[in-house]
Amino acid sequence: MSLKQFKRPESVLVVVYTLTGQVLLLRRADDPSFWQSVTGSLEWGENPRQAAERELSEETGLTAVKTLQDLNVINRYPILPRWRARYAADVQENSEHAFVCALAAPTPITLNPREHAEYAWFPFVEAAEKVTSWTNREIILRIKTNRE
């Protein structure tokens, strides 16, 4: 049995923000209370940067590769029971690579309607309060702190 039939337990988080102090958040189509930055799993044979570029394009239509920066931060967290069947039986944790993408100002976004129902730009603190994931919150606050 090949591991490639299972989802790879490695993902990317891409926090898109503007130099004017706003963070892009996407509201999931399958859960109206779940706001997040760009996220997604690495495909087999793909490196984290390639996945970040692909997910950024798929989820927002943005191709801002020049401003995409790898933070060299990897967060690990347990895979929720509702998603566990997508992974090999012995997989318990996901490793998430953090990236940021700085834009000059808010820009129109092209959503993938299968994944997200809405997008909005929020100030850093409000964005950090709105996201569901602790890893997402941590990176948003890190960017805010580094800008001060």
N, C-alpha and C positions, 0 to 999 in steps of 0.2 A: 504494500500500500504506500503510495507516494504522499509526501507531506503537501505537495502542490494542490491536492484536492481540498485542503483545509486553508482557511484564512491565515495569513502570516501574522504572528502576534507582535507586530511592530507597526507603528503609525507615525504620522506627522501632525503637528499643530502649527498653523500659520496665523499669527496675529497681524492683521492688516490695520495700520494706523496712519493718521495724517500728521504732517508737520504742524498743523493748526490744532492738534490735540484731541482728535476724535478716533474712536476705534470702531471698526466694522464688525457687526455681529449679524449672524444668520439665525433665523428661527426655523427649527426643524419642522418638516411637513408632517411627521408622524407623532409629534408631541408639541402642541402649541405653547407649552410653558418652558421649552428647552431652547435657550439661546446659546450660541457657541461661535467661536472663530472657525476658520477653515480647518477641517480635519479630514483624515482618511488613512486607510491602511496602505502599507507598502505592498506592491505586487511582487511576486517571486521574480528575482533577477533585477530588481530596481533598487537604487540607493536612496537614502533619505532626501537628498536634494531633488532628484528626479521626481520622487513622489510629491514633494512640496510644490514643485512647478506644475505637475499634472493636476493635483487637487485644487490649487489656486485657479487654474484655468477652467476646470470642470465645474467648480462651485460658484465662481464669480465672473468668469469671462476675462479676468485680468491676466495679462502676460507680462507683469512687471518683474521680469527675471533679474534685471540689473539691480533692483533694490531689495531683492530677496536675500536675507542674511541668516545663516545658520548660527544659532546662539551657542551651539555645542553643549546643550542641556538635554539630558535624557531623563524623563520622569517615568517611573514604573508604578503601575497600579493594577489591582486585581480585575480580571475580566468579570463583568456582571453575569450572574447565572443565566439571564435571558439570552445572552450572546454566546455562551460557552460552547454550544453545539457546532458553531462555525469553525472551531479550532480543534486541533489534535487533542486527544483525551488527556494527555499529561500537561497541557498548557494551562496555566493558572493566571499568568500576568501578561500585560502588554507593556512594551517599551515605546515611549512617545518622544520623538525628536522635535525640539522646539525651534521654530523659525519666526522671523518677523519680516514684514514688508512695509516699507515707509513710502507713502504717497504725498505729493505736495498738498493736496486738498481732497475732500470727498469727491468721488467719481461715481457715475452710474454703474450699477452691477447687473450682470445677467445671471439670474439664478437658475439652478437646475431644479425644476419643479418637483422632481421625484424625491429630492433630498430636503429642499428648503422652501418655505412658503412666503418668507418676507426677509428683508434686510433693513438695517438701520445703522446710523452712525451715532455713537454715544460718547460723551466725555469719559476719560479714563476711569474715574471712580465709579460712575454709573455702570459702565461696561463691566467692571470687575464685580460689582454687586449683582448684575443680571445673569452672568454666565453660571452654568450648572456645575461645571468641572473645576475642581480645585487646581488642576494643572493649568487650565486656561486662565483662571483668576491670578495665579502666581506670575505668569508671564506678562499679563497686562500690567500688573502693579510694578513689576521689574522695569518695564519700559517707562512707565510714569516716573519712577524714582530716578532712572538714568537720565531723563530729560530735565530734571529739576536742578 
